Amino acid sequence: MIYPAIDLMDGGCVRLYKGDFDLRTNYEGKPVDVAAGFARDGAKWVHIVDLDGAKNESAAQTDLIISIAKSVDINVQTGGGIRTAAQVKALLTGGVARVVIGSLAVTDPDKVKGWMDEFGAGKFCLAFDVNLDDGVPRPALKGWTESSDTDLYSLIKLYKGHDFGALLVTDIAKDGVLQGANVDLYREILARFPDAPLITSGGVGTLDDVKALKALQPYGVIIGKALYDNKFTLKDAIACSPSA
């Protein structure tokens, strides 16, 4: 399944280059209209990131995200700066289908597991944005400004037994670069955790990249900058077949 992405800063759609907040591209179009366009083109889900929240560790775009969830006929998966159960509840009661938990899933897994027990594990997507350290993926924290000492695979194991809705992994070095996804990383994740509902993110620049990811049979593929830069259409991404 293709998940078109909307990254929000200051109420508008943006994309970052390799997660660098200083290397930001602003795009025209109101986020609500962008989401509606994705829905018209056949997307069943949209992935929305509150980048202000991710950077400042305090959700800043909640009202806008809820407005999208209520006004557009599409499932919304969203995260960025979520730190409290009250924030989770506000999003879920506001129409968001799945809450994305990033840094907190690394720094306080007991809290996140408690939320899963309270609201239902299927309502959560665990998001690990990783840097490769001698080939070992390690999640980044605080809007990608710091790195965790714990490796990705150990963190995934912490959540075994919780039937969470999705597992999102982004290779930061590939994000916004449009030079191909880290297929080897995703293949390794699925080899270690074959039942993981893996959503891939980062690097998609061509339909061949989409086809290569689809060949892994992941739970989903996030596409952002390539759509905004008109490298191909969302309809083509949804329709294309996996590479042999």
C-alpha positions in Angstrom: 0.0 0.0 0.0 1.3 3.5 -0.9 1.3 6.1 1.9 1.7 9.6 0.4 3.3 11.9 3.0 2.6 15.4 4.3 5.2 17.0 6.4 4.0 20.1 8.3 5.8 23.1 9.5 4.2 26.4 10.3 0.9 25.1 8.9 2.3 24.4 5.5 3.7 21.4 3.5 7.5 21.0 3.5 10.1 18.5 2.8 13.5 18.2 4.5 16.8 17.0 3.0 18.3 14.1 5.1 16.3 15.3 8.1 18.0 18.7 8.2 15.6 21.4 9.4 17.9 24.0 7.8 17.5 22.3 4.4 13.8 22.8 4.0 11.7 23.1 0.8 8.3 24.7 1.1 5.5 23.6 -1.2 2.4 25.4 -2.3 -1.1 24.1 -1.5 -3.0 23.9 1.7 -2.4 20.6 3.6 -6.1 19.8 3.6 -6.3 20.2 -0.2 -3.1 18.1 -0.7 -4.7 15.3 1.4 -7.9 15.6 -0.6 -5.9 15.3 -3.8 -4.2 12.1 -2.5 -7.6 10.6 -1.7 -8.9 11.4 -5.2 -5.9 9.7 -6.7 -6.7 6.5 -4.9 -4.7 6.6 -1.6 -6.4 4.9 1.3 -3.9 6.4 3.9 -1.9 9.6 4.3 1.1 9.8 6.5 1.3 13.2 8.3 4.3 14.4 10.3 4.2 17.4 12.6 7.8 18.5 12.1 7.4 21.4 14.5 6.4 18.9 17.2 9.2 16.5 16.3 11.8 19.3 16.6 10.4 20.9 19.8 9.0 17.7 21.5 5.6 19.3 21.7 2.8 18.6 19.2 2.1 21.9 17.4 -0.2 20.9 14.4 -2.9 18.9 16.2 -5.8 21.0 15.2 -4.8 21.1 11.6 -4.2 17.3 11.5 -7.6 16.7 13.1 -9.2 19.0 10.5 -7.7 16.9 7.8 -8.9 13.7 9.4 -12.4 15.0 9.7 -12.7 16.7 6.3 -11.0 14.2 3.9 -12.1 10.7 3.1 -8.8 9.1 3.9 -7.2 7.3 6.8 -4.7 9.5 8.7 -1.6 8.2 10.3 0.3 11.0 12.2 3.0 11.7 14.7 5.5 14.3 15.8 6.0 15.6 19.4 3.5 13.3 21.0 4.4 12.9 24.7 1.2 12.4 26.6 -1.8 10.1 26.7 -4.1 13.1 26.4 -2.5 14.0 23.1 -3.0 10.4 21.9 -6.6 10.5 23.0 -7.2 13.9 21.3 -5.9 12.6 18.0 -7.8 9.3 18.1 -11.1 10.9 19.1 -10.5 13.6 16.5 -10.6 11.0 13.7 -7.0 10.0 13.3 -6.8 6.3 12.6 -3.2 5.6 13.8 -0.9 7.5 16.1 2.8 7.5 15.2 5.3 7.3 18.1 8.9 8.0 17.4 11.5 9.1 19.9 9.4 8.1 22.9 9.2 4.5 21.5 13.0 4.5 22.0 13.4 6.5 25.3 10.3 5.2 27.2 9.0 1.9 25.8 7.1 1.2 29.0 5.0 4.3 28.6 4.3 3.5 25.0 3.3 -0.1 25.9 1.0 1.3 28.5 -0.7 3.5 25.8 -1.1 0.4 23.6 -2.8 -1.4 26.5 -5.1 1.6 27.1 -6.1 2.6 23.5 -5.4 -0.6 21.6 -2.0 -1.6 20.1 -3.4 -1.5 16.6 -3.9 2.3 16.9 -0.2 2.8 17.0 2.7 2.9 14.5 6.2 2.6 15.9 8.5 4.9 13.9 12.2 4.4 14.0 14.2 6.9 11.9 17.7 5.4 11.7 21.3 6.3 10.9 23.6 3.4 10.0 26.6 3.0 12.3 29.0 0.6 10.7 26.0 -1.0 9.1 24.0 -1.2 12.3 20.8 0.9 12.2 20.4 3.1 15.3 17.3 5.3 15.8 17.7 9.0 15.9 15.9 11.2 18.5 14.7 14.8 18.9 13.8 15.5 15.3 16.8 13.5 14.1 19.3 15.7 16.0 20.6 12.9 18.4 21.2 9.2 18.1 20.3 6.3 20.3 22.8 3.9 21.7 20.4 1.0 21.2 20.2 -0.7 17.8 16.9 -0.9 15.8 16.6 -4.7 16.1 16.8 -4.7 19.9 14.1 -2.0 20.1 11.8 -4.0 17.8 12.2 -7.0 20.1 11.1 -4.9 23.1 7.6 -4.6 21.5 7.1 -8.3 20.7 3.8 -9.4 22.1 2.1 -6.1 21.3 0.2 -6.3 18.1 0.9 -2.8 17.0 -0.6 -1.4 13.8 2.6 -0.6 11.9 6.4 -0.4 12.1 7.8 2.5 10.2 11.5 2.6 9.4 13.2 5.6 7.7 16.8 5.6 6.6 17.6 9.3 7.3 20.5 9.3 4.8 18.1 8.5 2.1 15.3 10.9 3.1 14.5 13.6 0.6 17.4 12.6 -1.6 15.5 10.8 -4.4 18.3 8.4 -5.1 16.8 5.1 -4.2 15.6 3.4 -1.0 17.7 1.3 1.3 16.2 -2.0 0.1 18.9 -4.1 1.9 17.9 -2.6 5.2 14.2 -3.4 4.8 15.0 -6.9 3.5 17.1 -7.5 6.7 14.3 -6.2 8.9 11.8 -8.5 7.3 14.2 -11.5 7.5 14.5 -11.0 11.2 10.9 -10.1 11.8 8.9 -11.7 8.9 5.5 -10.8 10.5 6.3 -7.2 11.1 3.9 -4.7 9.5 6.8 -2.8 8.0 6.3 0.5 6.3 9.4 1.7 4.4 10.3 5.4 4.1 13.1 7.4 2.5 14.8 7.6 -0.9 12.0 6.9 -3.4 12.8 8.9 -6.5 11.5 6.8 -9.4 8.9 4.2 -10.1 11.6 1.6 -10.3 12.3 2.4 -6.6 8.7 1.8 -5.8 8.7 -1.5 -7.7 11.8 -2.6 -5.8 10.2 -1.9 -2.5 6.9 -3.6 -3.5 8.9 -6.7 -4.4 9.7 -7.0 -0.6 6.0 -7.2 0.1 6.1 -4.7 2.9 3.0 -3.5 4.7 3.4 -0.1 3.1 5.6 2.3 1.2 5.8 6.0 2.1 6.4 8.5 -0.7 6.9 12.2 -0.2 9.3 14.4 -2.2 9.0 12.4 -5.4 5.3 13.2 -5.6 5.8 16.9 -4.8 8.5 17.2 -7.4 6.4 15.4 -10.0 8.8 12.6 -10.6 5.7 10.4 -11.1 2.1 10.4 -10.1 0.5 8.8 -7.1 -1.8 6.9 -9.4 1.2 5.4 -11.2 2.8 4.4 -7.9 -0.3 2.7 -6.7 -0.7 0.9 -10.0 2.9 -0.3 -10.7 3.8 -3.9 -10.3 6.7 -5.2 -8.1 10.0 -5.7 -9.9 11.0 -9.2 -10.7 
